[in-house]
């Protein structure tokens, strides 16, 4: 009867499935027209998958809708299946095919996602937040295996539900953290991992990334994980190095684990355990049935038929734990090693050991956990007896009372290794072994009670009875909380830390390995960018240093030229002074010797001080300052009449303005006696042009004298009987660019002078006047910014003294 009912129900279910399949319309599911192109099908599929993915859409029918979208896309993306559906519609083959796909997709996103995507297992999908906050920190002590795939990759989905599922489950049981990453929704993780194609399997340890190459299988994945684990996790042990390996317990105070097996190297499970407990235990591997290990195997009576694990503490002659092959699943090994991370009476070698063996309480604690500490040192005479008796007594007490470690732990500390910590336990120096009870109330504050240590110096049988009394006293102290004093503990130093040089070298090696790993997983564009970056930096630094060096050379040359100008100016003036008869005031103005410190008149002193800032332009310095001037440099020339009464005022205001510009090494500040060198000024003004110089057919330059607003025949015809043209040119400033053959001119029209007489002589028909230095400063700023009109000359005229003899020779 039950069979009949079940058959009827199965037939009904199959009929309903067939009806649903017959009515299945892929165009309607994907909301497409029959004329949609393949590009439209793919874009619509991506949009619907993101919208109805069960991990993103929490609606009850999301999974069913997602399955239908997958079925519809499988038909419409294949030209043959699409043509078959458009022409024939429903067929029996389609029913079986769609029904099979429905079952496979149900498995993929329900049962399989429950195993891989649930938060209960370690092999689950991760987000970008999980990657940076949990995966990277955990990779420092646990190797990770990550499968990177995409929802749009059919091969990825096939591997995910078949070979990867089985192999990853076996690897996860060994202690490897297994995760998956779907790049459809978490593409940033793929970029961080350097993944450019899917599917890809990533191995990670200490934030370093390794890429798997090969077929997905349990053995291949195990070999891949073994390849990037540290090589020094397990030490190969033979009869020659077994004694040194075990006796080193006294030096580093760490237990030793020995695995006896027939395999030439340690298994992945054993190496993973060594990686997990490498801070506490040193691991070794002994190959069975080998001549080099026969003595060690016989000494400890190890069976040669299967693997055996031995754990040693202080007594290297007798193992503390023996684990046979029939008792060696991963859970058993993990439990054994976890409960034997420390020796019987561990030594406080660092603050981490102290915090783990005797942790500080957190929050409100109802019970008191005591720490019995032996303060001693190897240099004390009774240290070996006291330490040996304490270890035997503690080992026997822990074997008889299982709950002893819940309220009382034992440890020892060396005075010579931890002087700051031991001195904080007692006010004053400790010169002999002591035994004390310590209750940690916090990270620093602790309560201390000192005990009698004489019983540990007695023979073992007598010490055993007194130790029972000591334990009862410790129990009473824990209940009544009666302590002698409260102390503030100093932190312990790390005794086993490597030297500073070794730490630096290790850090450098880690940086190099990280950089190498980053470069190897780079794309072509990223690699070329990284390759060009140092070349660009070298070019940039070379340009900066070379420009700075060139600037220093220019400054040096400029200072030399300035000194040369000053020396030439003084020499030239002294020669002219010997040939001409001048008044006493003129002599005092020209002979500016540093040795004379007399108190001159006001104007003369100002002229003397101001002329130190500028140099006079002379024929012997004209070639360097103008004709052979370096590109980018500029020479500023003041036209000054040495016979004029207002020369002091003009020079004073000129120097006040140019004082700022003399700091620029590319600007030379000079002045020129316009009366002596009037012909040079006439030729400059007469041959200048508003455009760059161009030759006419006859080879002569165009006369542009009309551009300047003067009648040059009147202004520049310097007559001894009329000084008005000289007076009008006095105060004019020229800014010359000798290399480019252009200059800018400043004519002091409508400006106010500090001297009333000078103002009267140089005033023009301007209603508005401004100070000379303000107008000149504004003009200089505009010249430097390139805003002033430029006048061009074909070639610079020669600089020679204007005199009547020269005019007669020319005539």
Buried (B, 14 or more C-beta within 10 A) or exposed (E): EEEEEEEEEEEEEEEEBBEEBEEBEBBEBBEBEEEBEEEBBBEBBBEBBEEBBBBEBEEEEBBBBBBBBBBBBBBBBEEEBBEBBEEEEBEEEBBEBBBEBBEBBBEBBEEBBEBBBEEEBBBBBBBBEBBEEBBBEEBEEBBBBBBBBBBBBEEBBBBBBEBBBEBBBBBBEBBBBBBBBBBBBBBEBBEBBBBEEBBBBBBBBBBBBBBBEEEBEBEBBBEBBBEBBEEEBBBBBBBEBBEEBBEBBEEEBBBBBBBBBEEEEBBBBBBBBBBBBBEBBBBBBBBBEBEBBBEBBEEBEBEEEBBBBBBBBBBBEEBBBBBEEEEBEEEEBBEBBEEBBBBBBBBBBBBEBBEBBBEBBEEEEEEBBBBBBBBBBEEBEBBEBBBEBBBBBBBBBBEEEEEBBEBBBBBBBBBEBBBEBBBBBBEEEBEEBBBBBBBBBEEEEBBBBBBEBEBBBBEBEEBBEBBEEBBEBBEEBBEEEEBEEEBEBBEBBEBEEEEEEEEEEEEEEEEEEBEEBBEEBBEEEEEEEEEEEEEEEEEEEEEEEEEEEEEEEBEEEBEEBBEBBBEBBBEBBEEBBEEEEBEEEBEBBBEBEEEEEEEBEEBBBBBBEBBEBBBBBBBEBBBBBBEEBEEEBBBBBBBBBBEBEBBBBBBBBBBBBBEEBBEEBBBBBBBBBBBBBBBBBBBBBBBBBEEEBEEEEEEEBEEBBEEBEBEBEEBBEBEEEEBEBBBBBBBBBBBBBBBBBBBBBBBBBBBBBBBEEBBEBBBEEEEEBEEBBEBBBEBBEBBBEEEBEBBBBBEBBEBEBBEEEEEEEEE
